[in-house]
Each structure stands twice: as structure tokens, then as C-alpha cells.
Amino acid sequence: MEIIMKIETRIKRLIKNSKNVFIMAHKNLDLDALGACIGVASICNGFHKKNYIIIDDNRHELSVGKVLKELQSDYSIIKSNEIPKYHQRNSMLIIVDTNKAQLLQNDKILHYFNKIIILDHHQETEQTITKTIHIINEKASSACEIVTNLVENYHIKLSEKAATYILAGIVLDTNNFVVKTNTKTYQAAYYLAQQGADPTKVQYFLKQDIKDYIMRQKVITEVEVIENKYAFSTAPDKLKYKREELAKIADTLLLFNIIEASFVLGNRKDGGVGLSARSVGTVNVGEIAENLGGGGDNYDAAAHILDKGLTEVEEELRKILNFC
């Protein structure tokens, strides 16, 4: 705890001493990544530091699109190729919801910054970005929970909209407080509610498209239970899914009795084969995903395979699970 407090104090000092701050999350933004960006931007605003959220994604999942539509006028959102326009000698980069360069919106921009901070809840590996100041807490439910702790400790006043966006990230990553949830998660949610977060608006952001729901049901009905603990399902080869749809299927499969981990494969709309995996914490799905070129932690993981077909990836994953 004392070490974390020292790091938080150092982060506060670095932000205050920086000329301006750039904020970046992973590719294919979800509500946790976006909410954490907004939380960090709110901290910077509280310290009167100009800040820029870097978003290169051309397409957004439904929930992220809803939030972005609302906040365009409230925050400075730029593309990574605009960094030189605003970068100064004492600029700083804060990375949220990932600690790996290859997962960033653009990993080619790291050379601009001598000071880099990481706020993340995913497992550190050999691919973790080095020479950073970081809070990487695998026990935290989400990046939004970590950022909320900083907001509270720094006594930053959030707008009701910002508090709502951050709460949405926590709700998403905990699957409505079903997984990765502990006392600190509830405390963070309570604090955000005190700051004016609107649970009704959170549910609006999380509302689903009925056509996507029907598509997901086609995969769920084909579920297979392996080793009496793994839920395994592969989408029909002729269908293509958004990354977030495969994640929602994996979340749903984890809710069934005896299931300790779920694995969902499918062709992705943006090309390649997608894996989404979830666990109640007893299976390190992150290590399993690493075997397919992805990553994650004990609770959620993913992989995006571009050089193999769905059938080949399915065979590889089955072999991996049979040896777990």
C-alpha cells in the first residue's frame, strides 16, 4: 500500500510538471479503455494541464460510439499523426488498459516521450513496455477502477458525465459486477455514484443491437463442454463477428453451472480469426491466449489471428485445452 501511495504521489508530480499530457489506450476501444482515458483527462484538467486523448480507430463498437458522440466537444481527441502539432519537449504519455506496445492505438509514437506512465489491470509479460512508471494491478476489476482511485486520492471533482463514462467501464469489465469484483470495486462504483454517475445512462450505453444478439445465440447454442469445466464454441465459418460480440458470448458462457472458463472462436468482421476467453479466476486464460499470439490474465483474454483459418485455430486451441 505504501509503495502504491508513493507511485501515486510521483505520478501526480509528473503530471503537474509536464507541459501537456497525451493519453492513449489499446486498439479497438471498449468502455473500460475509453472511460479510463476520460478519467485521466479529468485528472489533468483538475491540475490545469492541457491534454489530448489519442484515438486512431476508424470503427467503434456500439457502446463506444455512443460515448464518443457525446464527448467530442468536452475533450481534445486527436489522431496519433497529429502529435507533432501539440508535442513539446516536456510532454508526457499516459497509457491505460494495456501494458503492451503492440496493442496500442499506435506503438510508433512511443519515441516522442521520455516520460511514460501505465495504468493497467492486465498481467505483465515479457512484452510489457519497459522504462515506465506504472500501476499495474491484476486484482483490480478494470482500468477504470484504478483511475477512479487516483481521482479520489487526488481530490478531483468529476463532471456527472465523466463519472458515468468511468462507471460504464467498470460495469462492462465486471459483466455487471459478476466477475473480478471485490470490495474495492464496489467502493469505486459508490464513489462514482457520489460524483453523479447515472446508472440508467450506463445501461443505455450497454444496450445491445437485437440483430447482434440473435447472431450471438447461434454460437451459444453450439456450445461444447470440455473436461467438465471448459465451455467451448466456434461460430459458423460463413458468419463474421465483431470483436466485442465474441467477448459477450464468452461472458454469457461463463455464467453456466460448472463452467470455470469459456472460449469462443469466430471469423472477425475486420479480418482474421478472433478468440475471446473468460475465466472465473481459476484458469489463466491469458496464458492460453498467448499460445495463439494474444494475451490477457486470469479473468479475460483475447487473440486476433491473421495468418490461419478458423478450422486450424480451433484444432490448435483444442490441443492446448487438452493439455491444461
C-alpha positions as CSV (number, residue, x, y, z in Angstrom):
1,M,0.0,0.0,0.0
2,E,2.8,2.4,0.9
3,I,4.6,1.7,-2.4
4,I,1.4,2.4,-4.3
5,M,0.9,5.7,-2.5
6,K,4.5,6.7,-3.4
7,I,3.9,5.9,-7.0
8,E,0.6,7.9,-7.0
9,T,2.4,10.9,-5.5
10,R,5.1,10.6,-8.1
11,I,2.5,10.4,-10.9
12,K,0.8,13.5,-9.6
13,R,4.1,15.4,-9.5
14,L,4.9,14.3,-13.1
15,I,1.6,15.4,-14.4
16,K,1.9,18.8,-12.7
17,N,5.4,19.3,-14.0
18,S,4.6,18.3,-17.6
19,K,3.9,20.9,-20.3
20,N,1.0,18.8,-21.6
21,V,-0.3,15.2,-21.4
22,F,-1.2,12.7,-24.2
23,I,-3.4,9.8,-23.3
24,M,-3.7,6.5,-25.2
25,A,-5.4,3.1,-24.8
26,H,-5.4,-0.1,-26.8
27,K,-6.7,-0.6,-30.3
28,N,-10.4,-1.5,-30.7
29,L,-11.5,0.7,-27.7
30,D,-14.0,-0.7,-25.3
31,L,-15.8,1.2,-22.5
32,D,-13.1,0.4,-19.9
33,A,-10.3,1.8,-22.1
34,L,-12.3,4.9,-23.1
35,G,-13.6,5.5,-19.6
36,A,-10.1,5.3,-18.2
37,C,-8.9,7.8,-20.9
38,I,-11.7,10.2,-19.8
39,G,-10.7,9.7,-16.1
40,V,-7.1,10.6,-16.8
41,A,-8.1,13.6,-18.8
42,S,-10.3,14.7,-15.9
43,I,-7.3,14.4,-13.6
44,C,-5.2,16.5,-16.0
45,N,-8.0,19.1,-16.2
46,G,-8.0,19.2,-12.4
47,F,-4.3,20.0,-12.4
48,H,-4.9,22.6,-15.2
49,K,-2.8,20.6,-17.7
50,K,-3.7,20.6,-21.4
51,N,-4.3,17.0,-22.5
52,Y,-5.1,15.1,-25.7
53,I,-6.8,11.7,-26.0
54,I,-5.3,9.8,-29.0
55,I,-7.8,7.6,-30.9
56,D,-6.9,6.1,-34.3
57,D,-9.7,3.5,-34.5
58,N,-11.8,4.1,-37.6
59,R,-14.6,1.8,-36.4
60,H,-16.1,1.6,-32.9
61,E,-18.2,-0.8,-31.1
62,L,-21.8,0.4,-30.5
63,S,-21.3,1.4,-26.8
64,V,-18.1,3.3,-27.5
65,G,-19.7,5.1,-30.5
66,K,-22.5,6.3,-28.2
67,V,-20.0,7.8,-25.7
68,L,-17.8,9.4,-28.4
69,K,-20.8,11.1,-29.9
70,E,-21.5,12.8,-26.6
71,L,-18.0,13.8,-25.5
72,Q,-16.4,15.2,-28.7
73,S,-16.9,18.8,-27.5
74,D,-15.8,18.1,-23.9
75,Y,-12.3,16.6,-24.6
76,S,-9.5,17.1,-27.0
77,I,-9.4,14.0,-29.2
78,I,-6.7,13.7,-31.8
79,K,-5.2,11.2,-34.2
80,S,-1.7,10.0,-33.5
81,N,-0.4,11.7,-36.6
82,E,-1.3,15.0,-35.0
83,I,1.0,14.5,-32.0
84,P,3.9,16.6,-33.6
85,K,1.5,19.6,-33.8
86,Y,1.0,19.6,-30.0
87,H,4.1,17.8,-28.6
88,Q,6.6,19.8,-26.6
89,R,9.9,18.9,-25.0
90,N,8.3,18.2,-21.6
91,S,5.2,16.3,-22.9
92,M,4.2,13.1,-21.2
93,L,2.3,10.0,-22.3
94,I,-0.2,8.1,-20.1
95,I,-1.2,4.6,-21.3
96,V,-4.3,3.0,-20.0
97,D,-5.9,-0.5,-20.1
98,T,-2.8,-2.2,-21.7
99,N,0.8,-2.5,-21.0
100,K,2.0,-3.9,-24.3
101,A,3.2,-1.7,-27.2
102,Q,1.8,-3.9,-30.0
103,L,-1.7,-3.4,-28.5
104,L,-1.6,0.4,-28.5
105,Q,-3.6,2.6,-30.9
106,N,-0.2,3.3,-32.4
107,D,3.0,1.9,-31.0
108,K,5.1,4.0,-33.3
109,I,4.6,7.1,-31.2
110,L,6.5,6.0,-28.1
111,H,9.8,7.6,-29.2
112,Y,8.2,11.0,-28.7
113,F,8.1,10.6,-24.9
114,N,10.8,10.4,-22.2
115,K,8.1,10.1,-19.5
116,I,5.6,7.3,-19.9
117,I,3.0,6.2,-17.2
118,I,1.0,3.0,-17.5
119,L,-2.3,2.4,-15.6
120,D,-3.5,-1.1,-16.2
121,H,-5.1,-4.2,-14.8
122,H,-3.7,-6.8,-17.2
123,Q,-0.8,-9.3,-16.4
124,E,2.7,-8.1,-17.1
125,T,4.7,-10.3,-19.5
126,E,8.0,-10.1,-21.4
127,Q,6.1,-7.8,-23.9
128,T,5.3,-5.2,-21.2
129,I,6.6,-1.8,-22.1
130,T,9.8,-1.0,-20.1
131,K,11.2,2.2,-18.6
132,T,7.9,3.4,-17.3
133,I,6.3,4.4,-14.1
134,H,3.3,2.2,-13.7
135,I,0.4,1.0,-11.6
136,I,-0.4,-2.5,-12.9
137,N,-2.8,-4.1,-10.6
138,E,-4.1,-7.5,-11.8
139,K,-6.5,-7.6,-8.8
140,A,-8.3,-4.5,-10.0
141,S,-11.5,-5.1,-11.9
142,S,-10.7,-2.6,-14.6
143,A,-8.5,0.3,-15.7
144,C,-11.5,2.5,-14.7
145,E,-11.3,1.2,-11.1
146,I,-7.5,2.1,-11.0
147,V,-8.2,5.6,-12.4
148,T,-11.1,6.1,-10.0
149,N,-8.8,5.5,-7.1
150,L,-6.4,8.2,-8.4
151,V,-9.3,10.6,-9.0
152,E,-10.4,10.1,-5.4
153,N,-6.9,10.3,-3.9
154,Y,-6.1,13.5,-5.9
155,H,-9.5,15.0,-4.8
156,I,-10.5,15.7,-8.4
157,K,-14.1,16.8,-9.0
158,L,-15.6,14.8,-11.8
159,S,-18.5,16.0,-14.0
160,E,-21.6,13.8,-13.9
161,K,-20.9,12.8,-17.5
162,A,-17.3,11.8,-16.8
163,A,-18.3,9.8,-13.7
164,T,-20.9,8.0,-15.8
165,Y,-18.4,7.1,-18.5
166,I,-16.0,5.7,-16.0
167,L,-18.7,3.7,-14.2
168,A,-19.7,2.2,-17.5
169,G,-16.1,0.9,-17.9
170,I,-16.3,-0.8,-14.5
171,V,-19.7,-2.3,-15.3
172,L,-18.5,-3.6,-18.6
173,D,-15.3,-5.3,-17.4
174,T,-17.1,-6.9,-14.4
175,N,-20.0,-8.0,-16.5
176,N,-22.4,-6.1,-14.2
177,F,-20.4,-6.9,-11.1
178,V,-20.4,-10.7,-11.7
179,V,-16.7,-11.3,-12.2
180,K,-13.5,-9.6,-11.0
181,T,-15.5,-7.8,-8.3
182,N,-14.4,-7.2,-4.7
183,T,-14.9,-4.6,-2.0
184,K,-12.6,-2.1,-3.8
185,T,-14.7,-2.4,-6.9
186,Y,-17.9,-1.6,-5.1
187,Q,-16.2,1.3,-3.3
188,A,-15.1,2.7,-6.6
189,A,-18.6,2.4,-8.0
190,Y,-20.0,4.1,-4.9
191,Y,-17.6,6.9,-5.2
192,L,-18.5,7.5,-8.8
193,A,-22.2,7.5,-7.8
194,Q,-21.4,10.2,-5.3
195,Q,-19.8,12.1,-8.1
196,G,-23.1,12.0,-10.0
197,A,-22.7,8.9,-12.2
198,D,-26.0,7.9,-13.8
199,P,-26.7,4.1,-13.7
200,T,-29.6,4.5,-16.1
201,K,-27.3,6.1,-18.7
202,V,-24.7,3.4,-18.1
203,Q,-27.3,0.8,-19.1
204,Y,-28.2,2.9,-22.2
205,F,-24.5,2.7,-23.3
206,L,-24.6,-1.1,-22.8
207,K,-27.8,-1.7,-24.7
208,Q,-27.4,-4.2,-27.5
209,D,-28.4,-4.5,-31.1
210,I,-31.1,-7.2,-31.5
211,K,-29.5,-8.5,-34.7
212,D,-26.2,-8.9,-33.0
213,Y,-27.9,-10.7,-30.1
214,I,-29.5,-13.2,-32.5
215,M,-26.1,-13.8,-34.1
216,R,-24.6,-14.5,-30.7
217,Q,-27.3,-17.0,-29.9
218,K,-26.3,-19.1,-32.9
219,V,-22.9,-19.5,-31.3
220,I,-24.1,-20.1,-27.8
221,T,-26.4,-23.0,-28.9
222,E,-23.4,-24.8,-30.3
223,V,-21.5,-24.8,-27.0
224,E,-19.5,-27.9,-26.1
225,V,-18.2,-28.6,-22.6
226,I,-14.6,-29.9,-22.4
227,E,-13.0,-31.6,-19.4
228,N,-16.2,-30.9,-17.5
229,K,-15.1,-27.2,-16.9
230,Y,-14.4,-25.5,-20.3
231,A,-17.2,-24.1,-22.4
232,F,-16.0,-24.1,-26.0
233,S,-17.9,-22.7,-29.0
234,T,-16.9,-22.0,-32.6
235,A,-19.0,-19.7,-34.8
236,P,-20.1,-21.0,-38.2
237,D,-17.4,-20.4,-40.7
238,K,-19.7,-18.5,-43.1
239,L,-20.5,-15.8,-40.4
240,K,-18.4,-12.9,-39.3
241,Y,-18.5,-11.3,-35.9
242,K,-17.3,-8.0,-34.3
243,R,-14.6,-8.5,-31.6
244,E,-17.0,-7.3,-28.9
245,E,-19.7,-9.8,-29.9
246,L,-17.3,-12.7,-29.4
247,A,-16.4,-11.2,-25.9
248,K,-20.1,-11.0,-25.0
249,I,-20.6,-14.7,-26.0
250,A,-17.7,-15.7,-23.8
251,D,-19.2,-13.6,-20.9
252,T,-22.5,-15.4,-21.3
253,L,-21.0,-18.9,-21.3
254,L,-19.2,-18.2,-18.1
255,L,-22.5,-17.9,-16.3
256,F,-23.4,-21.5,-16.6
257,N,-23.1,-24.1,-13.9
258,I,-19.7,-25.9,-13.5
259,I,-18.1,-23.7,-16.2
260,E,-14.7,-22.3,-15.0
261,A,-13.6,-20.9,-18.3
262,S,-15.1,-20.1,-21.7
263,F,-13.5,-20.0,-25.1
264,V,-15.2,-18.6,-28.2
265,L,-13.8,-18.6,-31.8
266,G,-15.1,-16.9,-34.8
267,N,-14.2,-15.1,-38.0
268,R,-13.9,-11.4,-37.4
269,K,-15.5,-8.7,-39.5
270,D,-12.2,-6.8,-39.6
271,G,-10.4,-9.9,-40.9
272,G,-8.7,-12.9,-39.4
273,V,-9.9,-15.2,-36.6
274,G,-10.8,-13.9,-33.1
275,L,-10.6,-15.7,-29.8
276,S,-12.3,-14.4,-26.7
277,A,-11.8,-16.2,-23.4
278,R,-13.1,-15.7,-19.9
279,S,-12.5,-17.3,-16.5
280,V,-13.8,-17.1,-13.0
281,G,-10.2,-16.8,-12.0
282,T,-9.2,-20.5,-11.6
283,V,-7.9,-20.8,-15.1
284,N,-5.2,-18.4,-16.6
285,V,-6.9,-17.8,-19.9
286,G,-4.2,-15.2,-20.6
287,E,-1.5,-17.8,-20.9
288,I,-3.7,-19.9,-23.1
289,A,-4.3,-17.0,-25.4
290,E,-0.6,-16.2,-25.6
291,N,-0.2,-19.6,-27.3
292,L,-2.2,-18.1,-30.2
293,G,-0.5,-14.8,-30.2
294,G,-2.8,-13.0,-27.9
295,G,-2.8,-12.3,-24.1
296,G,-4.7,-11.4,-21.1
297,D,-4.9,-12.5,-17.4
298,N,-6.7,-14.9,-15.1
299,Y,-10.1,-13.5,-16.0
300,D,-10.2,-12.4,-19.6
301,A,-8.1,-12.8,-22.7
302,A,-8.2,-12.5,-26.4
303,A,-6.3,-13.2,-29.6
304,H,-6.5,-12.0,-33.2
305,I,-5.0,-14.5,-35.6
306,L,-4.5,-13.2,-39.1
307,D,-2.4,-16.0,-40.7
308,K,-4.6,-19.0,-40.1
309,G,-8.2,-20.2,-40.9
310,L,-10.9,-20.8,-38.3
311,T,-10.6,-24.6,-38.5
312,E,-6.9,-24.6,-38.0
313,V,-7.1,-22.3,-35.0
314,E,-9.9,-24.4,-33.5
315,E,-7.7,-27.5,-33.8
316,E,-4.8,-25.7,-32.1
317,L,-6.9,-24.5,-29.2
318,R,-8.4,-27.9,-28.6
319,K,-4.9,-29.4,-28.3
320,I,-3.9,-26.7,-25.9
321,L,-7.0,-27.2,-23.7
322,N,-6.5,-31.0,-23.6
323,F,-3.1,-30.4,-22.0
324,C,-4.3,-27.8,-19.4
